[in-house]
Amino acid sequence: MADAAAPAPPSPPVDLSRITFESTRNRRRIIASYWFIVILALPLWWRTTSIDRLSLPESRARVLAEKHLSSPVHVELRGSQEQLEHVHTLHHELARWISPVAEANGLSFTAGQGPHTRKAGPGSYNVVLENRQDAVVEGRSLHIGLNEPSAGQRVIDTVTKILVPHVSQTASEEHRVVKYSPRYRLAFSLLNEDASSGRAALSWDVREAVDTYLHGTFDRLSVLHNFTIESQVQYHAPLAFEPRAIHVADNDAHGLTPEDLTVFVNSAEWTLASSSSNDPVLHFVLFVPSSQHSPLYILDHEGQATTSDAFVLPQWGGILVLNSPPSHLTVSELAKTFHTFHRQLLTLLGVPDLPAGVQSRQAEAFTDWQLDALVRQRARQNFENSKDTLNSIVKLVHQIENMPVGEDVQGDVQDALDALDAALEAVPSSSTQALQRSAEALTLSSRAFFNPGMLALLYFPAEHKYAVYAPLFASVAAPLIAAIVREVIAWRKARRAARQPEARARAD
Amino acid sequence: MIETLPLSLLLLLVCSICSAKESFSERLVLSPNLDGTVTASFAFTTLLEGARPRDPAALAEEDDSQHYTLFPLALGQILRDNAITELHLTLNAGKWDYQNWGYPEEEGVGTGAELWAWMGEGAVQTADERWKNLRNALAGLFCASIGSLDEQRTTSPALTFQPEGDLPLSSTTHALRHGTLPSERVCTENLTPFLKLLPCKARSGIATLLNPHRLFDADWHGMGVHVRYLEGAGIEVRLAFQAVLNPVRYSGDKKRDWSMTSLFDRSIERSCPVASSSEIAVRVPPAGGAITEPAPLARHAGFAVYDVKHVDKPIDVGMRWPEETQFEYSLDAPQSALMIRRRLSGSDQYKGQLSVVLTNKAPHEVKTSYLETMPWLLQFYLHSLRVVCDGIPRDDLVSIVSYTPPVPHARPSLLQAVLTLPANSTVQLTMDVVKPFLRYTEHPPDAQRGWDLPPAVFVPLGANATGAARLRRVYTPVLLVDLATPDFSMPYNVIIMSCTLIALVFGGVFNLLTRKFVVVALAPAAPADT
């Protein structure tokens, strides 16, 4: 046992450097190859987890932001032989006074004089000075009297108002106008507050009435909008409030105060909205009060009944109150109603009024001057809105880094920019074309803005992703980094050790 | 009275004008049942005379403007936008008891939502796209989740769901789309838009009785929208509401006497001014002993009929059993000619067995079609289909008409068969089924509740095939299947677990490869002095 317990002679130490992976060089190679793979994998990881953000044509959008539509407008002054002098002076005055106003509203104004050198067409108008008191518009010609001493200023005012009517509009008038859309649904509703209480209009010849009273207007407006028509009748459409009881000429009546008008539409009970398309809807409601509330008047701020029986809800539609109707409304009985609806429609669509004191000699509801002014105004609005939308998209994409930008968004933005360029190109020759292009741009840009794909990752932020991967990455990264640190320390120590004997040798 | 007389004359005059285009009629059938309940079936029918369904080939073109007086505009728009020829939507809650309540006035009584539509083909948009639009539009209109009747639930069982109206004769063929959503619940939010489609809403006429507080307290309730095209007449839309109310439960003295006020908490006070006909029919039980109040206008074919076209004073129809002091529930269950039971057995998470038991009490042989539209949540082993008739295997009694196997995560299975039931016999069908595993994201909220499976539909085929009477559908109750549900925190657990394992393996290997081993030479122990 003692022999066995005696220590064996120590075996010669193993030369570890002869095992391949124990040599310093190989060990460093192994670590390097790990890191090599990690670094190689990084782009792949980046690629598979990054959000698809295509670049948007930002510089083009920025360049376009500086540009504005500017439609050329030419006014030709004419007059009889004895008024030539007036014509001459007025022509300079016109150019001097109107140009700055027109400039600010996207028009490049020129004035001319003389006999029929130019045919009146879109963008080109005649002003004829005559011996008359009033002013009359016919087609694209304005016939105006020049008798009074201040007549010159009057001509200038009238021409300004008729060329850029929205300058003289108040804010509330502007608010009534609906947002531009190439297509509107017009929903005509005959609402009986309570048909079973008697005094109700049970049916109406709405199809014929629309054809008779509105068709001409639709045709004239077809440059701007298309219309889809629908109508319905409701027999129980209660109000959400109780109208105020009043006395009119010793008779019991009810009245709607201005506050009541704002809450008149009872959305909970009236099913007016058509949900079958995304086109904006303009509602025209013929409201028949129940026998308890009849007659129903619209009151002014003092609580006095007014003669008006209709009102416009801005950007929503028009309402007309019809007291004690016949039970079936024929086309001729609907004449007054549809004239009111017609006026309301024009107001909502932003067709400007003629300036005070100017009459139209045309059978149509509005003159070419008004239509042209509206086309120019809409083209300009669309152009500006579309530009704003495009710039908002660019800004938004910059702000939210998680927001994906797909091919469809990029394509829509590019198409919208192309359409805007086309509008700029078209505007000198035809404001109608410019309107069409700008409407296209508006549709495309809002479609890009509301693209549902852009919202996808808002609710799955990058932090979430890192949190999921952290258990793997953290625990793998720790030994990798530790190994590098260890190697660097070992390498520096080795270098110092190598240098020291040298230094010592030199000192000797 | 002085005012109502000229008014009613006026209305007559007006309706002669308006009926040239559109007409509206309403009808309520009240029938007392054997178990003391009362079935109330409301039907509001609007006929758009002379109208035709939109030609699907013209879908790309601009549509005519739509002018409606009585026809619901919101529904009309949906029908025209998708060129739908025939449409049936039912939203029901409860299990229809064919034994006690008899065959329903409105035959679509399957629990949950059921939507089926016939539409012409040949449009720019395919039938499937229009089916999708239709689902979504109706889901929006009725505040129901029928938008989720997607491809995974859509089938085309043309054998069972034949058009109820006519299909316009044209070169285009027509396609059927059908889907059921048995887990859909019907409630007030569905009734409100339904009432808004009625010309008189719930404010006058028979619709006054549609009081949500009572209807949704009923033993069974369901609503339906049925649109069909009738050649030569026009497009008809029928809005139907059906409820089985329980007066014994409402009354304090356990009597089955009922009146409108006791059932609906309302009576009819005003007539709907635009209804061309408005009538209430009360089925008088043949057993006798019942008194109908007030005295009806007419009686025919076992029904007491009331006209509510002109209402002078509130109408409150009721029925009394003066000789009864208390309602006695009948102990021996009444038997209808055909009884159907369907069950799913097996507690396994993978396998199960579907069995259908049909009892034919009739003294003659009955043929019936059998339809299963099963989501892929339950997959049939068709080879294991066994038919046993009164204890004797009789595989010859069933003939499979068509079978479309399911595609997991994509398409439901469709089984159409014809069964022959010998006279006075009980036939049992059994079939093995498997329950698939669902993807993590396919589970609904409240996944532990299980999945509702659509009812099977039987259509007893008449003895004489030429019988003009339409074949009537019989729905079985729905089934509930329990699928294997995961622990929903599982994905995170899996991530953590696998990350830990990978990190462990990686760390081990990496350390082995890069660790520097150093040999420590131990000095030999000093030799002992001896």
Interface residues (C-beta under 8 A of the other chain):
Chain A: P7 P9 P10 P13 V14 L16 I19 F21 E22 R27 I30 I31 Y34 D194 A195 S196 G198 A200 L202 S203 V206 R207 V210 T228 I229 E230 S231 Q232 V233 Q234 Y235 H236 P238 E269 T271 S274 S275 S276 S277 S327 H328 V468 Y469 P471 L472 S475 V476 P479 L480 A483
Chain B: E3 T4 L7 L10 L11 L13 V14 C15 I17 C18 D63 S65 Q66 H67 Y68 T69 L70 L73 A74 Q77 I78 D81 A137 G140 L141 P193 K196 L197 P199 C200 K201 R203 S204 R270 S271 C272 P273 V274 Y492 I495 I496 C499 T500 I502 A503 F506 G507 F510 N511 L513 T514 K516 F517 V518 V519 A521 L522 P524 A525
